[in-house]
Amino acid sequence: MTENFDLVIVGTGPNGAAIAQQVHAQVPEASVLVIEAGREVTDVAGAHLVEADESALTASYDDLMRRARQIEYVKGAASMTALDDDGWTPDDTGIFPAAFLGHNFAEFPGASIAWNIGGMGVHWTAATPWPYAEEIPDFLPREEWDADQETARRLLRTSVGPLVLDMENAFTEPLLAALRDAVPSPDPTRQADYMPMGGVARQGKPFGRTGPRDIAPFVFDGSARNVWLRSGLLVTRLEHDGRRVTGLATRDLVSGEESRWEGRVVLIAADALRTPQLLWASGIRPAALGVRLNEHATVDGEVEIDETRFGLTKADIPVPPRGEPFIGSFWSPSIGAARPAHGQLMQREFEGRHKLSVGWYCATEIRPQNRVVFSDDAVDELGMPHMTVHFSYSDDDLAEIERTREVQRAAARAIGDFPDDERTIQPPGASLHYTGTVRMGVNDDGMSVVDTDGRVWGFENLFLAGNGVIPTALTCNATLAGVTLSVRIARAVAAQL
Ligand SMILES: Cc1cc2nc3c(=O)[nH]c(=O)nc-3n(C[C@H](O)[C@H](O)[C@H](O)COP(=O)(O)OP(=O)(O)OC[C@H]3O[C@@H](n4cnc5c(N)ncnc54)[C@H](O)[C@@H]3O)c2cc1C
């Protein structure tokens, strides 16, 4: 069976959804097929888990998130599914360690991948801080970046303020004042403040985190007559003649049925690991494919809030509505090269203890030895190329991590007692913000995979999107930066259509 579409998008995470929304808005008559390997994780496809009926999940988003360490979430989320000693079956859906299909992630052990409709976008915390200074690609016109970032903020529904309307939090101002003193900034717009969050604050309900369904509802509810979603289909290969993609081969993961689809334009948004894997599987192998994998280092920790320092008591701790893991969400922004580190500070109560998690992300060098190597002959359980990740920190990275620990220590000690052994460097991959594997560049010089429109060098109709396209070393969470580039890439796709 072959079917023809104007555009075929692979992946239903925030980036696939953003591309679909933007292209549909600009070329409403274009026929669009969206292909997704995963299945529904709840009964509302593409909606964030915070909206799910708790009883439908073996472990709730609230409970997992309250632990407030992403790595705990990922471990817990794997247990939501049937991933057990028998390994993975195509019916399993959710978030899994990236090594689960037999890949070698020994040097990047924290990495995970989503295997469900909506990708990681139905699981995410939804912090959407914006990139700053060196984090913004210097080769893109700045006014275009700024306008696209505004569109991305709108798509992700970024808001800045309390997580729950009408929930008084007497700790907000004292915590922010203490953080501003402890981690000063020369730029008044880069002071500790509320964390920009992708979603909607509501009264008496958890913060309504933006899922891909909020970005492009018509992809998931079938309300557009010329947009179709096919889930449970793994794209196994792009057929091409070296200049144009002529077809996509898929396999139904449950029935094994093989199909073929055609798109005048093809866009792959299958995450920073599986997008380059699919290109490799298809014999599209630019020199930069998988090379210069980058990830900020994660310096984790949590401090028990000393209420007495702020003239408050335990009676002042607000109780968020059922389903909302956090009381407050705050941000200590990076200030560029002088402090390329960004703090994500989540206030919460867990097992009777009132805590602020003090997680800092610090930028690391972009280096060619950090890379995903795809095998020519070894395959994973699905028959896709086997991946080995090489990743290490340079001496400069290690020095920056130490400086970041000092920043974290100063912040935490302004809040409560913070012994040195409270801090951990999370294993590489644990931030889930991997970038650079299909990076954007200005010239086809072997350093990039796509041009500034997201088009694969040498191809007329093959575009890529997602965190892998981001060419810079980020301090901040990656999704807003990735979706900002997706807005740009969608414009080029729409123009081509
Ligand atoms: C617990 C958690 C918390 C997070 N918190 C934050 C946060 O606070 N802020 C932030 O910025 N980011 C956060 N992230 C990361 C964020 O979710 C990702 O940056 C974002 O989802 C990336 O979007 P994407 O569309 O590029 O990829 P994904 O969301 O990963 O979606 C990719 C999709 O492609 C599909 N796919 C892959 N290969 C194929 C194939 N061959 N055929 C068909 N389909 C395929 C996958 O099944 C998947 O659904 C978090 C993630 C998690 C798990």
The ligand as an SDF file (V2000), in Angstrom:
LIG
                    3D

 53 58  0  0  0  0  0  0  0  0999 V2000
   10.3490   13.6370   32.8840 C   0  0  0  0  0  0  0  0  0  0  0  0
   10.7830   14.6490   31.8570 C   0  0  0  0  0  0  0  0  0  0  0  0
   10.8840   15.9800   32.2230 C   0  0  0  0  0  0  0  0  0  0  0  0
   11.2870   16.9240   31.2780 C   0  0  0  0  0  0  0  0  0  0  0  0
   11.2840   18.2450   31.6360 N   0  0  0  0  0  0  0  0  0  0  0  0
   11.6170   19.1770   30.7350 C   0  0  0  0  0  0  0  0  0  0  0  0
   11.5350   20.5620   31.0700 C   0  0  0  0  0  0  0  0  0  0  0  0
   11.1400   20.9340   32.1640 O   0  0  0  0  0  0  0  0  0  0  0  0
   11.8920   21.4670   30.1200 N   0  0  0  0  0  0  0  0  0  0  0  0
   12.3480   21.0900   28.8980 C   0  0  0  0  0  0  0  0  0  0  0  0
   12.6800   21.9600   28.0870 O   0  0  0  0  0  0  0  0  0  0  0  0
   12.3830   19.7910   28.5300 N   0  0  0  0  0  0  0  0  0  0  0  0
   12.0340   18.8310   29.4170 C   0  0  0  0  0  0  0  0  0  0  0  0
   12.0550   17.5090   29.0440 N   0  0  0  0  0  0  0  0  0  0  0  0
   12.5190   17.1680   27.6830 C   0  0  0  0  0  0  0  0  0  0  0  0
   11.4170   17.4400   26.6450 C   0  0  0  0  0  0  0  0  0  0  0  0
   10.3000   16.6640   26.9220 O   0  0  0  0  0  0  0  0  0  0  0  0
   11.9940   17.1900   25.2540 C   0  0  0  0  0  0  0  0  0  0  0  0
   12.9620   18.2030   25.0080 O   0  0  0  0  0  0  0  0  0  0  0  0
   10.9460   17.2770   24.1270 C   0  0  0  0  0  0  0  0  0  0  0  0
    9.8810   16.3980   24.3400 O   0  0  0  0  0  0  0  0  0  0  0  0
   11.6020   16.9650   22.7700 C   0  0  0  0  0  0  0  0  0  0  0  0
   10.5990   17.0060   21.7860 O   0  0  0  0  0  0  0  0  0  0  0  0
   10.7250   16.2300   20.3890 P   0  0  0  0  0  0  0  0  0  0  0  0
    9.4400   16.4240   19.7010 O   0  0  0  0  0  0  0  0  0  0  0  0
   11.9440   16.6780   19.6780 O   0  0  0  0  0  0  0  0  0  0  0  0
   10.9990   14.7060   20.7870 O   0  0  0  0  0  0  0  0  0  0  0  0
   10.1480   13.6520   21.6290 P   0  0  0  0  0  0  0  0  0  0  0  0
    9.2240   14.3500   22.5440 O   0  0  0  0  0  0  0  0  0  0  0  0
   11.1370   12.7210   22.2170 O   0  0  0  0  0  0  0  0  0  0  0  0
    9.2730   12.8900   20.5270 O   0  0  0  0  0  0  0  0  0  0  0  0
    9.8650   12.0920   19.5280 C   0  0  0  0  0  0  0  0  0  0  0  0
    8.8280   11.0960   19.0380 C   0  0  0  0  0  0  0  0  0  0  0  0
    9.3140   10.4360   17.8690 O   0  0  0  0  0  0  0  0  0  0  0  0
    8.8740    9.0860   17.8820 C   0  0  0  0  0  0  0  0  0  0  0  0
    9.7940    8.2850   17.0500 N   0  0  0  0  0  0  0  0  0  0  0  0
   11.1160    8.0900   17.2330 C   0  0  0  0  0  0  0  0  0  0  0  0
   11.6310    7.3250   16.2640 N   0  0  0  0  0  0  0  0  0  0  0  0
   10.6230    7.0150   15.4240 C   0  0  0  0  0  0  0  0  0  0  0  0
   10.5370    6.2500   14.2100 C   0  0  0  0  0  0  0  0  0  0  0  0
   11.6130    5.6790   13.6480 N   0  0  0  0  0  0  0  0  0  0  0  0
    9.3140    6.1130   13.6240 N   0  0  0  0  0  0  0  0  0  0  0  0
    8.2140    6.7210   14.1610 C   0  0  0  0  0  0  0  0  0  0  0  0
    8.2540    7.4650   15.2970 N   0  0  0  0  0  0  0  0  0  0  0  0
    9.4440    7.6200   15.9230 C   0  0  0  0  0  0  0  0  0  0  0  0
    8.9350    8.7010   19.3510 C   0  0  0  0  0  0  0  0  0  0  0  0
    8.0910    7.6030   19.6450 O   0  0  0  0  0  0  0  0  0  0  0  0
    8.4860    9.9880   20.0410 C   0  0  0  0  0  0  0  0  0  0  0  0
    7.1120   10.0070   20.3040 O   0  0  0  0  0  0  0  0  0  0  0  0
   11.6430   16.5300   29.9540 C   0  0  0  0  0  0  0  0  0  0  0  0
   11.4990   15.1880   29.5800 C   0  0  0  0  0  0  0  0  0  0  0  0
   11.0720   14.2530   30.5260 C   0  0  0  0  0  0  0  0  0  0  0  0
   10.9290   12.8170   30.1090 C   0  0  0  0  0  0  0  0  0  0  0  0
  1  2  1  0
  2  3  1  0
  2 52  2  0
  3  4  2  0
  4  5  1  0
  4 50  1  0
  5  6  2  0
  6  7  1  0
  6 13  1  0
  7  8  2  0
  7  9  1  0
  9 10  1  0
 10 11  2  0
 10 12  1  0
 12 13  2  0
 13 14  1  0
 14 15  1  0
 14 50  1  0
 15 16  1  0
 16 17  1  0
 16 18  1  0
 18 19  1  0
 18 20  1  0
 20 21  1  0
 20 22  1  0
 22 23  1  0
 23 24  1  0
 24 25  2  0
 24 26  1  0
 24 27  1  0
 27 28  1  0
 28 29  2  0
 28 30  1  0
 28 31  1  0
 31 32  1  0
 32 33  1  0
 33 34  1  0
 33 48  1  0
 34 35  1  0
 35 36  1  0
 35 46  1  0
 36 37  1  0
 36 45  1  0
 37 38  2  0
 38 39  1  0
 39 40  1  0
 39 45  2  0
 40 41  1  0
 40 42  2  0
 42 43  1  0
 43 44  2  0
 44 45  1  0
 46 47  1  0
 46 48  1  0
 48 49  1  0
 50 51  2  0
 51 52  1  0
 52 53  1  0
M  END
$$$$
